[in-house]
Amino acid sequence: MKENGFMLADGGLMCDGKLRTSSQSQRRVKFRLVSKSRLEPESKMLEKIQKMLTIRSNSVRELLAEALGMYILMVLGLSSVAQTVLGKGEFGQYLSINLGFGIGVTMGIHAAGGISGAHLNAAITLTHCMFGNLPWRKLPVYLLGQFLGSFLAAATIFGLYYDALHDYTNGNFTVTGPTATASIFSTYPSPYMSLTGGFFTEFIATVMLLLGILVIHDEKNNGALKGTHALLTGILVLGIGMGMGMNTGYAINPSRDLPPRIFTAIAGWGVDVFR
């Protein structure tokens, strides 16, 4: 007798042309029932945990996205500076720093782009608000996320290279001098720079950054290919660093410079970091 794709044969169960005894079939059916009964509570528990961990507030999600993207950017960037300075040129050169920040920008945008747009820069966020692309009420949210990620990244690099910092400075953290290390975390002007010259350098570098980003995202012009925006923005930052970094260190980003500066003031460099 055949029913629903199964056939009974000599006290056994014929399925897809193979003979199985009734006891074997019963054991397998029982095993499947037990496995299914065990999986159902587990899947329901996982669903409950997922619902508990789901962040429904768009503002909180955008804040965390900016923090994560900024953290990735700054960890990759600051670590390249730390390795170059503390390694005394044996583990990196100026180009290493440019590449570190360029790659950091690319990965940070990939991490946060789908949620917050990955501004990762207070100047960019302020520009979006001025152009009406972002509500002003979200400005503090974005800035807080960026500052949080940048501050935590500075703390991470401090912990990562703590032993190397002490070996390099003998425990004396300074802003200037032959063993100065504050520049690992924040940017400082070259000794020959005037206040006006430093402002003009940062202004032009920031303008080039904003213009480059607008060009990359301008779909009405020769816009970037889909999926390449993050890479091109990283290349843009790389180019700015290679051409405009000598005078001031190309901060071009308050969110990149201020939080690590505050961290170094707390961590042992003192108020000299603000002079």
Buried (B, 14 or more C-beta within 10 A) or exposed (E): EEEEEBBEEEEBBBEEEEEBEEEEBEEEEEEEEEEEEEEEEEEEEEEEEEEEEEEEEEBEBBBBBBBBBBBBBBBBBBBBBBBBBBBEEEEBEBEBBBBBBBBBBBBBBBBBBEBBBBBBBBBBBBBBBEEEEBEEEBBEBBBEBBBBBBBBBBBBBBEBBEEBBEEBBEEEBBBEEEEBBBBBBBBBBEEEBEEEBBEBBBEBBBEBBBEBBEBBBEEEEEEBEEEEBBBBBBBBBBBBBBEBBEBBBBBBBBBBBBBBBBBBBEBBBBEBBEE
